[in-house]
């Protein structure tokens, strides 16, 4: 499975089987995480065989067998949330190509527990986690807006712009608000997101999805 295929096939999965991640899968995920950390100066980390990320209440009503997850952490700086959204999305979709399911979690996890597990420097923060594993099912497509509701292109809309917007609509966003506004003219594209506390993280996710759908060589961000 390619990343492009993963964009279309990945759905939120909150309940997982007991199947363990193989050493090979862990190594591949860690390599992908390390590459992103080095390139964007982040501190994302993979935790495996650990079921402490969620409270008893969440486990009882929402999550099941979440024992593998990526901690989204980095310097407490203005652009960190966007970078973690972008890089977290890269690792999440890569995990899908390896046959794993996932769940992007912005709030319903125990940050206190994560901080006990992970010793972070004082100048770093955690913006969320991405649960990973073998899902009890493959999830279902979330309710989506139409491309016309979130995008506008000045002139005859090229195919790459259409595909980029379609990919954005498949992205996970907080509360599934899809609060994006995408504008294009010639080969220039801008994207903004207005989703409250999660705006910057969702912006990074949206940018990654648009790049995968449109193809980086077809446009420039403005």
N, C-alpha and C positions, 0 to 999 in steps of 0.2 A: 504493500500500500504506500502511495506517495503522500506527501504533505497535502497536496491539492485534494486528493481523495479523502484524507483524514478530515479536512474542513467540512466535507459533506456528510461524512459518516459518524463524526463525533457528536454525542448527545450527553447531557448530564446524567450521571448514574450515581445514586447515593447508597446503594446496597450492593455488597460484594460477597463473593465466595471466600472460602478459607484458603484457596490456592495461593501458594507463596510465589514471590518473584524469584526467578532463577538468578544465579550469580551473573550470568551473561546479560540478562536484562538490566540488573542493577548497574553493571559496569557501563553499559551503553547509555543509560540515563545519567549516570554521574559524569560521563565524558561530555554529554550535551550540556549539562548544567555548568560544568567547569568552563567550557568554551564561552557560554553566555556571561558567566561571572567575570571572566578575564576581559572580554570585549566591552562590557558595559559597567565594570567596576561595581558588581553586586555581590551578594553573599547568600544566594539561594542554596538550600541544602536538602538532600533527600534523606528522609527517615523511613526505615522499614521495620516491619514486625513490631509496631508500637501502636497500641489502641487508646492512648491517653489524650488524643487531640480533642475529643468531644466530651461534653458533660453527659451524665447518665440520662438526662431528660432528652437531649438530642438523639442519643443512641436509641432510646426507647421509641421515639415517635418519627424520626427522620432518617438517621444513618444506621447502617449495619455493617459490621466487619471492616470498618475503615482502619487499616493498619499500616498503610503506606501513604506517604504524602510528601510533597515538596513544600518546604517553608520558604515563603517569599520575603526575603530580607535584604536590606541594603542601607547605605548611608542615609541619614535623615536630611535629605536635600530636596529641593523643589521639584526636580525632574525624576526622582526615584520611583514614585508611584507609576508614572508612565513607562519607565524602563522595565519595571517589574511586570507590568501588564503585557508589554511587548515580548519580553524574554520568557516569562511564564507561559505565554501562549505558544511560543516556539517549542518549549519542552513538553507541554501538554499534548500538542498535536503530534509531536515525535513519538510520544508514548502510545498514541493511537495507532501509529504505523507499526508498533511492536506488538499489537494485539491487546493493549490495555484499554480500560475505560477510565473516565475521570470525572471530577466534580470540582469546579472552581468555588472556593469557600471564602467569602469576604468577611463574614461576621460570626456565623454559628460554630465557632470553635473556641477552645479555651486558650486564649493568649497567655494567660498566667502559667498554664501547664507547659506550653511551648517554650516560654522563657526559662522555665526550670530545666527543660531538656537541653536547650541550646543556650550557651553562654555567648551573648552578643556584646560587642563593644558598646560603650555608652552612647556613641554617636550613630548607632544604627537602629532601625525600626523594622517591624514586621507588618506587612500590609494584608496578608492572607495566607492561605495554604491551598494546594491543589491535591485533592485525594486521588490516589491511583490504585488500580488493581483489576482483578478479573470480575466484571460485573455479574450480578445475579441475572441481569438482562442487559440489553444494549441501549436502553433508554429510548425516548421518543423525541421527535422534532418539536421544539418549543413554538408557541404561537408567535407569528412574525408580522411585522409591518410590511407594507409594500415598498418597493424601491423608490417610488415617486414621493413617498412620505419623508424620506430622509436624504434625498439627493437631487441635485440640479446640475445640468450641464449646459453651458452656453454654446449653442450651435447643434450640429448633428452629433448625437451621442455615439461615441465609438464603442465597439464591442468590448474592449478592455475595461472601459469605465463601467459598463453594465455588469461585467463579471466581477469586478472589484466590489461594487455595491452589493451584489448578491452574496458574496462571501462575507461581507460585514454583517449582513442580516442573519448569518449562521453562527455568529460569534456569541459566546456567553457574556451577558452583562448583568450587573446588579439588578435584581428584581425584574429581569427581562424587560427593562424599559426601552432599550435600543434608542437611547437619547442622542443619536448622531445627526449631524448635518454635514453632508458631503457636497462640495461644489467643485466643478471642473470647467476649465477653459483651455482649449488646445491640449497641451500635455501637462498642464499644471493642475494640481488637485490640493484642496484644503479640506480638513476634517476637524470638527469640534465635537465635544460631547458635554452635555449638561445633565449630569446624573448625581448631583449632590456630592457627598463625601467620596463617591467612587468614580467621579468624572475622569480623573487623570489615569487611573488604572484601566477603566473602560476605553479611554482614548488609545492607550498603548495596545490593547487587545484589538480594537477596531483597525488601527493602522496595520498591524501584522496581517490581519485577515484581508484587508484591501490589497496589500502588496502581493499576497499569495494568489488572490483571484485575478488581479489586473496584470500582474507581472511587473517586476521592478523596472525593467528596461523600457516600459511603455509610457512612463510618466515621471514627474518630479513633484515632491511635496512643496507647497508654498506656505 
